[in-house]
C-alpha cells in the first residue's frame, strides 16, 4: 500500500504549499531592497543622486515586501483565532480537517527556504556594508 503524501489543499488565499509565483516576485523585491539599502553609503562617496535612488528603491521595496508579508500573516492569524487552534492544541482536543489545513499552512510557511535566503542576504550585505564603511571612515587615506 502506497503511503499518502501530505498536500496542503487550503492555504487561506496563500494558494498551495508549493510556493506561489507571486511569492517569488516579492522575494526578489526584498533582495533588491536589501542590496539597494546597503549600497547607499557606498554610493554617497561617488554619486549622491545614485545614493538617493538606492535609498528610495530599498525603502520602497521593503515597504511593498512587508505589506505582502503582513497581509499573509494576518490571513493566517485570523484563521488561527477563528478556529481556536491554540486552545485545541494545548487541550489536546481533536482537530477538524480545517484545523489540520491551518496547521499545514503554518508548516508550509515555516519550511520556506526563501526567508532563510532573505536573512542570509541581509546578513551578508550588512556585513559587507559595515566593513566598507569602517574601511572608508577609519583606514582609507
HUSULMO-V378982 format. One record per residue. PHI is phi in degrees with one decimal (* if undefined). BURIAL is + if it has 9 or more other ideal C-beta (glycine too) atoms within 8 Angstrom, else -. Layout:
phi: {PHI:PHI}
burial: {BURIAL:BURIAL}
//
This chain:
phi: {*:-78.0:-75.0:-77.3:-85.2:-73.4:-130.1:-82.7:-90.3:-136.7:-102.8:47.2:68.7:-93.1:71.6:-94.8:-61.8:-63.0:-56.5:-69.0:-57.2:-61.7:-66.2:-69.2:-61.8:-67.6:-60.9:-68.5:-59.3:-64.4:-64.1:-62.5:-62.7:-59.0:-65.2:-61.8:-66.0:-72.6:-86.1:-57.2:-62.5:-65.8:-66.6:-57.4:-69.9:-109.7:-154.6:-59.6:-67.6:-62.5:-61.3:-64.0:-61.4:-58.5:-62.7:-64.1:-63.3:-65.5:-67.6:-63.1:-63.1:-65.8:-58.9:-65.2:-61.6:-73.9:-63.4:-62.4:-63.6:-62.2:-59.8:-65.9:-61.0:-64.6:-61.2:-68.1:-60.6:-62.0:-69.0:-61.6:-67.7:-61.3:-87.4:56.5:-65.0:-60.9:-63.2:-62.6:-67.6:-67.0:-91.6:59.4:-73.7:-67.7:-95.9:-77.2:-61.0:-64.9:-58.0:-64.1:-66.4:-63.1:-61.9:-61.4:-63.7:-61.4:-64.2:-59.8:-66.9:-68.9:-89.2:-67.7:-81.9:-63.1:-64.9:-61.9:-64.3:-60.6:-62.4:-62.1:-59.9:-60.4:-64.1:-63.0:-71.0:-68.1:-63.4:-62.6:-62.2:-64.1:-62.0:-65.9:-67.6:-63.6:-60.1:-65.5:-82.5:-120.2:-117.2:-71.8:-114.4}
burial: {-:-:-:-:-:-:-:+:-:-:+:+:-:+:-:-:-:-:-:+:-:-:+:+:-:+:+:-:+:+:+:+:+:+:+:+:+:+:+:+:+:+:+:-:-:-:-:-:-:+:+:-:-:+:+:-:+:+:+:+:+:+:-:+:+:-:-:+:+:-:-:+:-:-:+:+:-:-:+:+:-:-:+:-:+:-:-:+:-:-:-:-:-:-:+:-:-:-:+:+:+:+:+:+:+:+:-:+:+:-:-:+:-:+:-:-:+:+:-:-:+:+:-:-:+:+:-:+:+:-:-:+:+:+:+:+:-:-:-:-:-}
//
